[in-house]
Amino acid sequence: MAELAAEDRQPEVLFWVGCAGSFDDRAQRVTVAFTKLLQKAGVDFAILGQEESCTGDPARRAGNEFLFQMLAQQNIAVLNMYKVKKIVTACPHCFNTLKNEYPVLGGDYEVVHHTQFLKSLLAEGRLKIEGGQFKGKKITYHDSCYLGRANGVYEAPRSVLAALDADLVEMKRCRTTGLCCGAGGAQMWKEDEPGDKRINTERTEEALATGAEIIAVNCPFCLTMMSDGVKLKEQQESVMVYDLAELILNGQ
Amino acid sequence: MLQPILFAIVTITAFVFAGRQFMKIRQNILLGKDEELEGDSSQRWRNVLLIAFGQKKMFKRFVPAIFHLFIYVAFLFTQVELIEILVDGFTGSHRFFAASLGSFYTFLISFIEILSLLAFVATFVFLARRNLLKVPRFQNPEMKGWPFLDGNIILYLEILLLIGVFSMNGADKVLQGMGAAHYRPTGAFAVSSWLGPALFGGLGESTLIGIERFGWWLHILVVYGFLNYLPKSKHLHILLAFPNTYFAKLNPKGQMSNMPKIQKEVASMMDESAAMDDSGGEEEELFFGANDVTRLGWTNLLNAYTCTECGRCTSVCPANITGKKLSPRKIMMDVRDRAEEVGNNIATGSPDFISEEKRGDGLVLSKENYADGKSLFDYISREEIHACTTCNACVEACPVLINPLDIILQLRRYEILMESAGPSDWLALFNSLENSQAAWAVSEARDAWTAGI
């Protein structure tokens, strides 16, 4: 972003990578996949690089409002300095915070989730699916809480999946009643409270029961949780967990 | 003349006692802090119409929704009959509306009778769901004891009420057929025209009048009993669902409430000039989050009094499903229990409940100076609030727009901001957010992944 600003240029969209997308090995692969798709579609985009900070989602949900405000206000200062208009992110937690929680702090941007962005790229014909290697493959889609219930986005990711020509099978708990993967509310950074089983195990069992070969997710934390669940069930040879961006890239 | 006088005494007593209890509930709800209403009121009215009146969210579970609808619609329409009972009771008339409404009266009472019959069936279905089928969401630990009994008592009262209605109408129909004085023909009622003769046919006139009066008095006495039981029961949703859906937040579910005081504080830390502007301001109390009902918003407490303990929230809570202690329904029940406790103590006016540092200067006990050495954390454990994934499943599930998550968040805020406590695992998260502005402490650069392109 700094380089573009030096040339006095505005990109079409800012790609907000997020902490998971930047540092988590598995989520980095999603970041790379989504970047390749943006390049293929000829999208003029930029990243903040070192100037990006955590949006503050986990801090706020843990109850640490001071830390949230520090991160949020710092980010808003950077975003406003570059006069950012539109942001795309592959993380529904970043998406929710940027979209819903920054405006009251003075950060007003058009924020879209990468599944929504991919949907419009496909609709505009800037991205095309070829090859049909997913034809007839069973895919189940896991709604993340922060894209689904929190923001009511249920159909955009499904329409992206539909473009793959795969056989989409729904879990019993989907859309508004989708079951959490267990990572939200800063649970990602702590041990579970005592209980009978882990939430990701419960959700993975449900996903496996559909008989799907691929579990599609839209969130880096769901990606971790569902992958861990599949490993725990020793199904990692036969069932893969992918982000939607990776599936679209493979369908190219 | 005896009956109208007796009726007036009973009625006035019932309303005075109930009125007092409802005033107390109002005061208890107002123990909560003032809140600003955001968003446009037409959307709020829409919620009242669709969700409270229209029962929209109930229909996510079709079978209970249908049976609940029977009882709900019967309850709404029975109000007409109730108004007539009040008029008849005070004036000594009999079926006051019958003469003026004519055949419409016949239709109306028939309609109410059919609804009552459906409600009768629904009541037994609900008793069976609680006691025989043992539907899991009525069996959680927080439902043991009084809450379980409470759920059944209401259903028993419902049965008594319907016995009253049908013995009143049934005996009336037989009396009408005999041409008894005072019982003028009203046309055929859908249920009691056959049920009345089947049950009471062949009885003498005075016995029938006795049955008719018994039914009439039973009906109104159960209504008054219910009116006075209501404030103590979980059943306030029949009234509070309407204001509760009106006052429910309109923001996207993922948006957590902002804390303007902290926002300002942080802004002044980051910008020296803003700090200067603020220097003339009043010294504000530094209190963040909530550890008690007086620190929650009043709509949180309205939520708690509206909760009818149906447990839809708990049955979809990922933490609860996987055996953690957290139950969103219990959060609501605990908040209400604590509001009752604080409200009752404040009602005593005892200076013992004035917090120690404020005592002695002629202060009157109020919610501002109240302290009893307890807090919401005596009801809700840390383990419960730590188990929440903020997934909003409970919020989505509630048929009357109750938001347990908002309360959990405020408790977490208190714990972190006021006590510097909370799960120790989060320390690493907070440290890395503070020191490297990232959720994990990693040495590589944020854009290291670009090497993979």
Interface residues (C-beta under 8 A of the other chain):
Chain A: V17 C19 A20 G21 S22 F23 D24 Q28 R29 T31 V32 T35 K36 Q39 I47 G49 Q50 E52 S53 C54 G56 P58 A59 R60 R61 A62 G63 N64 E65 F66 L67 Q69 M70 L71 Q73 Q74 A77 N96 K99 N100 E101 V104 L105 C145 Y146 R149 A150 N151 G152 T176 T177 L179 C180 G182 A183 G184 G185 A186 Q187 M188 W189 K190 E191 D192 E193 P194 G195 D196 K197 R198 I199 T201 E202 R203
Chain B: K60 N251 P252 K253 G254 Q255 M256 N258 M259 I262 Q263 E265 V266 A267 M269 M270 F288 G289 V316 P318 A319 I321 T322 G323 K324 K325 L326 E383 H386 A387 C388 T389 T390 C391 N392 A393 V395 E396 A397 L409 L411 R412 R413 Y414 E415 I416 L417 G422 P423 D425 W426 A428 L429 F430 L433 E434 Q437 A438 A439 W440 V442 E444 A445 R446 D447 A448 W449 T450 G452 I453
